[in-house]
Amino acid sequence: MSDDTTNRGPQDRSRIAMGEDYEVRYWTAELGVSADELRQAVDAVGNSAAAVRAHLNRGSH
C-alpha cells in the first residue's frame, strides 16, 4: 500500500523513505544535509533514521 499524502496523521519518523520527495525534504532539513548526502548515508547504513543520524554525526567530528 502506498503512502496517502492527504493523510496528515502521525508520521513514522523511524524510517527514511527516499522514494518520497516530501520525506527527502523533511530529512534533509532535519539533518542539515543535501539530498545526495542523505542518499549516500541511507545507502551506507539503511533507512533507519537513528542509524543515518549516527552515521552522519560520525562524519562531522
N, C-alpha and C positions, 0 to 999 in steps of 0.2 A: 504494500500500500504506500503510495507516495505522500509526501508532506502536503497538507492543506494549508496554503499560505494565508487563507482567510481566517483560519482558526488561530486566534491570538492567546490561547491558553498557555499554561506553563511550558516552557521550552526545556528540552533535555540538554542541559549545558555541560554534561559529562562527556559528550562526543562532538567531534567537529565534522560536519557534513560538507566536504569540499565540493560536492556536486550542486550545492545550493548557493546561489550568489549572495543571498541575504545572510547566510551563515558565514561565508567568507568575509563579507563586510563587517559583521559583528566581531569575529575573532581577530581580524587584522587591527581593528580599533582597540579591542580589549587588550591585546598583547603588544600593541605598538610595533607591528612588523608589516612588511609588504605581503601581498598575496603570494609572491614567489617564495619568500622566506617561510611563510606558513605552509605552503605545499611541500617544501623540502623537509620541514620538521615532521609533517604528517607522514611523508614517505619514509623518513628515518625511524620513527617510533610508533606509528599507528595513529588512529584518530581519537585516542583518549585525550581529553583536554588537559588532564593533570600531567600526562606523560609529555605532551607537547610543551606545556608551560615549563616543566623541569628541564627539558632539552634546550629550550631557548634561554633559560636562565643560566645554564652551564656555559653556553657560548658567550654570554655577555660579561663574564667575570674574568 
